[in-house]
């Protein structure tokens, strides 16, 4: 499939171990994207989001420390 980009060219040359700051920055970006995706899903499927909230609340009520 010639239309797909080559994944190896995006990553650049292999580097040494990443620093803690780089890892935290990538993790923060990932978590922001994940939260955005969840918000979008909740807006698109409000009934499913409500059921998920109720299930989560039930799990939290029945959780024993």
Phi and psi restraints in degrees (range 20) as a CNS / XPLOR table:
assign (resid 1 and name C) (resid 2 and name N)
       (resid 2 and name CA) (resid 2 and name C) 1.0 -73.4 20.0 2
assign (resid 2 and name N) (resid 2 and name CA)
       (resid 2 and name C) (resid 3 and name N) 1.0 -15.7 20.0 2
assign (resid 2 and name C) (resid 3 and name N)
       (resid 3 and name CA) (resid 3 and name C) 1.0 -76.9 20.0 2
assign (resid 3 and name N) (resid 3 and name CA)
       (resid 3 and name C) (resid 4 and name N) 1.0 -20.5 20.0 2
assign (resid 3 and name C) (resid 4 and name N)
       (resid 4 and name CA) (resid 4 and name C) 1.0 -79.9 20.0 2
assign (resid 4 and name N) (resid 4 and name CA)
       (resid 4 and name C) (resid 5 and name N) 1.0 138.2 20.0 2
assign (resid 4 and name C) (resid 5 and name N)
       (resid 5 and name CA) (resid 5 and name C) 1.0 -70.8 20.0 2
assign (resid 5 and name N) (resid 5 and name CA)
       (resid 5 and name C) (resid 6 and name N) 1.0 152.7 20.0 2
assign (resid 5 and name C) (resid 6 and name N)
       (resid 6 and name CA) (resid 6 and name C) 1.0 -77.6 20.0 2
assign (resid 6 and name N) (resid 6 and name CA)
       (resid 6 and name C) (resid 7 and name N) 1.0 117.5 20.0 2
assign (resid 6 and name C) (resid 7 and name N)
       (resid 7 and name CA) (resid 7 and name C) 1.0 -66.0 20.0 2
assign (resid 7 and name N) (resid 7 and name CA)
       (resid 7 and name C) (resid 8 and name N) 1.0 -29.3 20.0 2
assign (resid 7 and name C) (resid 8 and name N)
       (resid 8 and name CA) (resid 8 and name C) 1.0 -71.0 20.0 2
assign (resid 8 and name N) (resid 8 and name CA)
       (resid 8 and name C) (resid 9 and name N) 1.0 -28.4 20.0 2
assign (resid 8 and name C) (resid 9 and name N)
       (resid 9 and name CA) (resid 9 and name C) 1.0 -74.0 20.0 2
assign (resid 9 and name N) (resid 9 and name CA)
       (resid 9 and name C) (resid 10 and name N) 1.0 -24.3 20.0 2
assign (resid 9 and name C) (resid 10 and name N)
       (resid 10 and name CA) (resid 10 and name C) 1.0 -70.9 20.0 2
assign (resid 10 and name N) (resid 10 and name CA)
       (resid 10 and name C) (resid 11 and name N) 1.0 -34.2 20.0 2
assign (resid 10 and name C) (resid 11 and name N)
       (resid 11 and name CA) (resid 11 and name C) 1.0 -78.1 20.0 2
assign (resid 11 and name N) (resid 11 and name CA)
       (resid 11 and name C) (resid 12 and name N) 1.0 -19.4 20.0 2
assign (resid 11 and name C) (resid 12 and name N)
       (resid 12 and name CA) (resid 12 and name C) 1.0 77.2 20.0 2
assign (resid 12 and name N) (resid 12 and name CA)
       (resid 12 and name C) (resid 13 and name N) 1.0 -171.3 20.0 2
assign (resid 12 and name C) (resid 13 and name N)
       (resid 13 and name CA) (resid 13 and name C) 1.0 -71.3 20.0 2
assign (resid 13 and name N) (resid 13 and name CA)
       (resid 13 and name C) (resid 14 and name N) 1.0 150.5 20.0 2
assign (resid 13 and name C) (resid 14 and name N)
       (resid 14 and name CA) (resid 14 and name C) 1.0 -63.5 20.0 2
assign (resid 14 and name N) (resid 14 and name CA)
       (resid 14 and name C) (resid 15 and name N) 1.0 136.4 20.0 2
assign (resid 14 and name C) (resid 15 and name N)
       (resid 15 and name CA) (resid 15 and name C) 1.0 -112.9 20.0 2
assign (resid 15 and name N) (resid 15 and name CA)
       (resid 15 and name C) (resid 16 and name N) 1.0 174.7 20.0 2
assign (resid 15 and name C) (resid 16 and name N)
       (resid 16 and name CA) (resid 16 and name C) 1.0 -73.4 20.0 2
assign (resid 16 and name N) (resid 16 and name CA)
       (resid 16 and name C) (resid 17 and name N) 1.0 -170.9 20.0 2
assign (resid 16 and name C) (resid 17 and name N)
       (resid 17 and name CA) (resid 17 and name C) 1.0 -62.7 20.0 2
assign (resid 17 and name N) (resid 17 and name CA)
       (resid 17 and name C) (resid 18 and name N) 1.0 139.1 20.0 2
assign (resid 17 and name C) (resid 18 and name N)
       (resid 18 and name CA) (resid 18 and name C) 1.0 -75.3 20.0 2
assign (resid 18 and name N) (resid 18 and name CA)
       (resid 18 and name C) (resid 19 and name N) 1.0 153.9 20.0 2
assign (resid 18 and name C) (resid 19 and name N)
       (resid 19 and name CA) (resid 19 and name C) 1.0 -79.2 20.0 2
assign (resid 19 and name N) (resid 19 and name CA)
       (resid 19 and name C) (resid 20 and name N) 1.0 164.6 20.0 2
assign (resid 19 and name C) (resid 20 and name N)
       (resid 20 and name CA) (resid 20 and name C) 1.0 -61.7 20.0 2
assign (resid 20 and name N) (resid 20 and name CA)
       (resid 20 and name C) (resid 21 and name N) 1.0 -38.0 20.0 2
assign (resid 20 and name C) (resid 21 and name N)
       (resid 21 and name CA) (resid 21 and name C) 1.0 -63.5 20.0 2
assign (resid 21 and name N) (resid 21 and name CA)
       (resid 21 and name C) (resid 22 and name N) 1.0 -42.0 20.0 2
assign (resid 21 and name C) (resid 22 and name N)
       (resid 22 and name CA) (resid 22 and name C) 1.0 -63.8 20.0 2
assign (resid 22 and name N) (resid 22 and name CA)
       (resid 22 and name C) (resid 23 and name N) 1.0 -42.9 20.0 2
assign (resid 22 and name C) (resid 23 and name N)
       (resid 23 and name CA) (resid 23 and name C) 1.0 -63.9 20.0 2
assign (resid 23 and name N) (resid 23 and name CA)
       (resid 23 and name C) (resid 24 and name N) 1.0 -44.0 20.0 2
assign (resid 23 and name C) (resid 24 and name N)
       (resid 24 and name CA) (resid 24 and name C) 1.0 -64.2 20.0 2
assign (resid 24 and name N) (resid 24 and name CA)
       (resid 24 and name C) (resid 25 and name N) 1.0 -37.8 20.0 2
assign (resid 24 and name C) (resid 25 and name N)
       (resid 25 and name CA) (resid 25 and name C) 1.0 -65.3 20.0 2
assign (resid 25 and name N) (resid 25 and name CA)
       (resid 25 and name C) (resid 26 and name N) 1.0 -44.4 20.0 2
assign (resid 25 and name C) (resid 26 and name N)
       (resid 26 and name CA) (resid 26 and name C) 1.0 -64.7 20.0 2
assign (resid 26 and name N) (resid 26 and name CA)
       (resid 26 and name C) (resid 27 and name N) 1.0 -40.5 20.0 2
assign (resid 26 and name C) (resid 27 and name N)
       (resid 27 and name CA) (resid 27 and name C) 1.0 -64.9 20.0 2
assign (resid 27 and name N) (resid 27 and name CA)
       (resid 27 and name C) (resid 28 and name N) 1.0 -42.5 20.0 2
assign (resid 27 and name C) (resid 28 and name N)
       (resid 28 and name CA) (resid 28 and name C) 1.0 -62.3 20.0 2
assign (resid 28 and name N) (resid 28 and name CA)
       (resid 28 and name C) (resid 29 and name N) 1.0 -41.3 20.0 2
assign (resid 28 and name C) (resid 29 and name N)
       (resid 29 and name CA) (resid 29 and name C) 1.0 -64.2 20.0 2
assign (resid 29 and name N) (resid 29 and name CA)
       (resid 29 and name C) (resid 30 and name N) 1.0 -42.9 20.0 2
assign (resid 29 and name C) (resid 30 and name N)
       (resid 30 and name CA) (resid 30 and name C) 1.0 -60.2 20.0 2
assign (resid 30 and name N) (resid 30 and name CA)
       (resid 30 and name C) (resid 31 and name N) 1.0 -45.3 20.0 2
assign (resid 30 and name C) (resid 31 and name N)
       (resid 31 and name CA) (resid 31 and name C) 1.0 -66.1 20.0 2
assign (resid 31 and name N) (resid 31 and name CA)
       (resid 31 and name C) (resid 32 and name N) 1.0 -35.5 20.0 2
assign (resid 31 and name C) (resid 32 and name N)
       (resid 32 and name CA) (resid 32 and name C) 1.0 -63.9 20.0 2
assign (resid 32 and name N) (resid 32 and name CA)
       (resid 32 and name C) (resid 33 and name N) 1.0 -44.7 20.0 2
assign (resid 32 and name C) (resid 33 and name N)
       (resid 33 and name CA) (resid 33 and name C) 1.0 -62.8 20.0 2
assign (resid 33 and name N) (resid 33 and name CA)
       (resid 33 and name C) (resid 34 and name N) 1.0 -40.3 20.0 2
assign (resid 33 and name C) (resid 34 and name N)
       (resid 34 and name CA) (resid 34 and name C) 1.0 -64.2 20.0 2
assign (resid 34 and name N) (resid 34 and name CA)
       (resid 34 and name C) (resid 35 and name N) 1.0 -43.7 20.0 2
assign (resid 34 and name C) (resid 35 and name N)
       (resid 35 and name CA) (resid 35 and name C) 1.0 -63.8 20.0 2
assign (resid 35 and name N) (resid 35 and name CA)
       (resid 35 and name C) (resid 36 and name N) 1.0 -39.7 20.0 2
assign (resid 35 and name C) (resid 36 and name N)
       (resid 36 and name CA) (resid 36 and name C) 1.0 -63.6 20.0 2
assign (resid 36 and name N) (resid 36 and name CA)
       (resid 36 and name C) (resid 37 and name N) 1.0 -41.3 20.0 2
assign (resid 36 and name C) (resid 37 and name N)
       (resid 37 and name CA) (resid 37 and name C) 1.0 -65.2 20.0 2
assign (resid 37 and name N) (resid 37 and name CA)
       (resid 37 and name C) (resid 38 and name N) 1.0 -39.6 20.0 2
assign (resid 37 and name C) (resid 38 and name N)
       (resid 38 and name CA) (resid 38 and name C) 1.0 -64.9 20.0 2
assign (resid 38 and name N) (resid 38 and name CA)
       (resid 38 and name C) (resid 39 and name N) 1.0 -41.9 20.0 2
assign (resid 38 and name C) (resid 39 and name N)
       (resid 39 and name CA) (resid 39 and name C) 1.0 -62.1 20.0 2
assign (resid 39 and name N) (resid 39 and name CA)
       (resid 39 and name C) (resid 40 and name N) 1.0 -41.7 20.0 2
assign (resid 39 and name C) (resid 40 and name N)
       (resid 40 and name CA) (resid 40 and name C) 1.0 -63.3 20.0 2
assign (resid 40 and name N) (resid 40 and name CA)
       (resid 40 and name C) (resid 41 and name N) 1.0 -44.8 20.0 2
assign (resid 40 and name C) (resid 41 and name N)
       (resid 41 and name CA) (resid 41 and name C) 1.0 -62.0 20.0 2
assign (resid 41 and name N) (resid 41 and name CA)
       (resid 41 and name C) (resid 42 and name N) 1.0 -39.5 20.0 2
assign (resid 41 and name C) (resid 42 and name N)
       (resid 42 and name CA) (resid 42 and name C) 1.0 -65.5 20.0 2
assign (resid 42 and name N) (resid 42 and name CA)
       (resid 42 and name C) (resid 43 and name N) 1.0 -36.1 20.0 2
assign (resid 42 and name C) (resid 43 and name N)
       (resid 43 and name CA) (resid 43 and name C) 1.0 -70.4 20.0 2
assign (resid 43 and name N) (resid 43 and name CA)
       (resid 43 and name C) (resid 44 and name N) 1.0 -36.5 20.0 2
assign (resid 43 and name C) (resid 44 and name N)
       (resid 44 and name CA) (resid 44 and name C) 1.0 -77.4 20.0 2
assign (resid 44 and name N) (resid 44 and name CA)
       (resid 44 and name C) (resid 45 and name N) 1.0 -34.2 20.0 2
assign (resid 44 and name C) (resid 45 and name N)
       (resid 45 and name CA) (resid 45 and name C) 1.0 -127.0 20.0 2
assign (resid 45 and name N) (resid 45 and name CA)
       (resid 45 and name C) (resid 46 and name N) 1.0 73.1 20.0 2
assign (resid 45 and name C) (resid 46 and name N)
       (resid 46 and name CA) (resid 46 and name C) 1.0 -63.2 20.0 2
assign (resid 46 and name N) (resid 46 and name CA)
       (resid 46 and name C) (resid 47 and name N) 1.0 -34.3 20.0 2
assign (resid 46 and name C) (resid 47 and name N)
       (resid 47 and name CA) (resid 47 and name C) 1.0 -66.6 20.0 2
assign (resid 47 and name N) (resid 47 and name CA)
       (resid 47 and name C) (resid 48 and name N) 1.0 -44.7 20.0 2
assign (resid 47 and name C) (resid 48 and name N)
       (resid 48 and name CA) (resid 48 and name C) 1.0 -63.5 20.0 2
assign (resid 48 and name N) (resid 48 and name CA)
       (resid 48 and name C) (resid 49 and name N) 1.0 -37.2 20.0 2
assign (resid 48 and name C) (resid 49 and name N)
       (resid 49 and name CA) (resid 49 and name C) 1.0 -65.0 20.0 2
assign (resid 49 and name N) (resid 49 and name CA)
       (resid 49 and name C) (resid 50 and name N) 1.0 -40.6 20.0 2
assign (resid 49 and name C) (resid 50 and name N)
       (resid 50 and name CA) (resid 50 and name C) 1.0 -64.2 20.0 2
assign (resid 50 and name N) (resid 50 and name CA)
       (resid 50 and name C) (resid 51 and name N) 1.0 -44.2 20.0 2
assign (resid 50 and name C) (resid 51 and name N)
       (resid 51 and name CA) (resid 51 and name C) 1.0 -61.7 20.0 2
assign (resid 51 and name N) (resid 51 and name CA)
       (resid 51 and name C) (resid 52 and name N) 1.0 -41.2 20.0 2
assign (resid 51 and name C) (resid 52 and name N)
       (resid 52 and name CA) (resid 52 and name C) 1.0 -63.8 20.0 2
assign (resid 52 and name N) (resid 52 and name CA)
       (resid 52 and name C) (resid 53 and name N) 1.0 -40.7 20.0 2
assign (resid 52 and name C) (resid 53 and name N)
       (resid 53 and name CA) (resid 53 and name C) 1.0 -62.8 20.0 2
assign (resid 53 and name N) (resid 53 and name CA)
       (resid 53 and name C) (resid 54 and name N) 1.0 -43.1 20.0 2
assign (resid 53 and name C) (resid 54 and name N)
       (resid 54 and name CA) (resid 54 and name C) 1.0 -64.0 20.0 2
assign (resid 54 and name N) (resid 54 and name CA)
       (resid 54 and name C) (resid 55 and name N) 1.0 -42.1 20.0 2
assign (resid 54 and name C) (resid 55 and name N)
       (resid 55 and name CA) (resid 55 and name C) 1.0 -62.7 20.0 2
assign (resid 55 and name N) (resid 55 and name CA)
       (resid 55 and name C) (resid 56 and name N) 1.0 -42.6 20.0 2
assign (resid 55 and name C) (resid 56 and name N)
       (resid 56 and name CA) (resid 56 and name C) 1.0 -62.7 20.0 2
assign (resid 56 and name N) (resid 56 and name CA)
       (resid 56 and name C) (resid 57 and name N) 1.0 -43.5 20.0 2
assign (resid 56 and name C) (resid 57 and name N)
       (resid 57 and name CA) (resid 57 and name C) 1.0 -61.3 20.0 2
assign (resid 57 and name N) (resid 57 and name CA)
       (resid 57 and name C) (resid 58 and name N) 1.0 -40.7 20.0 2
assign (resid 57 and name C) (resid 58 and name N)
       (resid 58 and name CA) (resid 58 and name C) 1.0 -64.5 20.0 2
assign (resid 58 and name N) (resid 58 and name CA)
       (resid 58 and name C) (resid 59 and name N) 1.0 -41.9 20.0 2
assign (resid 58 and name C) (resid 59 and name N)
       (resid 59 and name CA) (resid 59 and name C) 1.0 -61.5 20.0 2
assign (resid 59 and name N) (resid 59 and name CA)
       (resid 59 and name C) (resid 60 and name N) 1.0 -41.5 20.0 2
assign (resid 59 and name C) (resid 60 and name N)
       (resid 60 and name CA) (resid 60 and name C) 1.0 -68.7 20.0 2
assign (resid 60 and name N) (resid 60 and name CA)
       (resid 60 and name C) (resid 61 and name N) 1.0 -35.4 20.0 2
assign (resid 60 and name C) (resid 61 and name N)
       (resid 61 and name CA) (resid 61 and name C) 1.0 -68.8 20.0 2
assign (resid 61 and name N) (resid 61 and name CA)
       (resid 61 and name C) (resid 62 and name N) 1.0 -33.7 20.0 2
assign (resid 61 and name C) (resid 62 and name N)
       (resid 62 and name CA) (resid 62 and name C) 1.0 -94.1 20.0 2
assign (resid 62 and name N) (resid 62 and name CA)
       (resid 62 and name C) (resid 63 and name N) 1.0 -0.9 20.0 2
assign (resid 62 and name C) (resid 63 and name N)
       (resid 63 and name CA) (resid 63 and name C) 1.0 -73.5 20.0 2
assign (resid 63 and name N) (resid 63 and name CA)
       (resid 63 and name C) (resid 64 and name N) 1.0 134.3 20.0 2
assign (resid 63 and name C) (resid 64 and name N)
       (resid 64 and name CA) (resid 64 and name C) 1.0 -107.4 20.0 2
assign (resid 64 and name N) (resid 64 and name CA)
       (resid 64 and name C) (resid 65 and name N) 1.0 133.5 20.0 2
